[in-house]
Amino acid sequence: LHGMTTNYGGDGITNPAWNDAILFIRQMIPHHQNAVNMAKALIKTGAVACGQTGPTEEGAAQSTACLLEPIALGIIVTQNKQIQVMKGVLEALGVTEMTSDCDFELSDAAASNSTSSASDVAVNSAKLVASFAAGAFAMF
């Protein structure tokens, strides 16, 4: 049996009930890694650079950047910690971190024909998220 992106079972563990937990963790690790990468990319754009020091008075207007910056930083800190915990669980169970059916490598020819790097895509995605969030907050 297979999950969306990982193999299910077949790890040689004695309690097959752990298969569900292993599948969950194997899918949550890359999910969390993507969230951390997106948060880092958003911060790198400067779109969430609040620049404010000290607390804000209750009810005072805040910029979108000041609303999003603590969220992005919280995602980085919290989800990195959760990734480490999940990796520890897999290690304690004696199974590999990830067996993905989606991993691939570009050939040298395909890589040289690529016009965007992964970091460019991440930064552009973060800019899109920031502009969407700014529009969503403007509705309130």
URHUWO-V841850 format. One line per field, one symbol per residue. ss: DSSP state (@ for helix, = for strand, . for the rest). psi: psi as a letter, one per 20 degrees, with the letter a starting at -180 (. if undefined). A space follows every 10 residues. Layout:
BEGIN
ss=???
psi=???
END
This chain:
BEGIN
ss=.=...==... .......@@@ @@@@@@@@@@ @@@@@@@@@@ @@@@@..... .......... ...@@@@@@@ @@@@@@@@@@ @@@@@@@@@@ @@@......= .......@@@ @@@....@@@ @@@@@@@@@@ @@@@@@@@..
psi=qqagjqqpaj ijqhoihihg ggggghhhgh gghggggggg hghhhihkog ipqrqqppiq qqrhghhhgh gghhgggghg ghggghhhgg ghikrqgpnp iiprpqrhgh hhipiprhhg ggghghgggg hghghghhi.
END
